[in-house]
Amino acid sequence: MPRETNESVAHSRVITAAAVLQQLVDLRAYPHRHLAVVAYAAGGDSISQALAAADYLGHTGWELVTVTQFGGGRTLQAIMRRR
């Protein structure tokens, strides 16, 4: 997967949980109200990674709206809304 940038995240409205947790993108300048945080992991690690990213974002003005599982359970998407 290509490296995520402020511009690519703003365009796609999607960021990986890993990028959130590693603070690779500055979401303060994100221009939209909603954001999808995607976690790719085997087993139960994707839920842990997605919720850890949601917890981190919760401290920066975002709230968790819903969580969706797809791709045979290996991929999880947390939908976030800016407060």
C-alpha positions, 0 to 999 in steps of 0.5 A, spaced: 500 500 500 502 506 498 504 511 503 498 515 506 499 523 505 494 528 508 492 529 500 490 522 499 486 521 505 482 527 504 481 525 497 479 518 499 476 519 506 480 513 508 486 512 513 489 505 515 489 504 523 496 503 522 497 510 519 493 513 525 497 509 530 503 511 527 501 518 527 503 519 519 497 523 517 495 530 520 488 530 521 487 537 523 487 539 516 482 534 514 476 537 510 471 532 511 466 531 517 466 523 516 472 518 516 473 511 515 479 508 519 481 501 516 484 495 519 487 489 516 489 484 520 489 476 521 484 473 527 482 478 532 487 483 531 483 487 526 478 489 531 484 491 536 487 495 531 481 499 529 478 500 536 485 503 538 485 508 532 478 510 534 480 511 541 486 515 539 482 519 535 477 520 540 482 524 544 483 529 538 475 531 537 473 524 533 467 520 535 466 512 533 459 512 529 460 504 527 464 498 526 463 494 520 467 487 518 468 485 511 473 481 507 472 474 511 473 478 517 480 480 516 478 487 515 475 492 519 472 499 518 471 504 523 467 510 521 469 516 525 465 523 525 468 529 527 465 532 533 
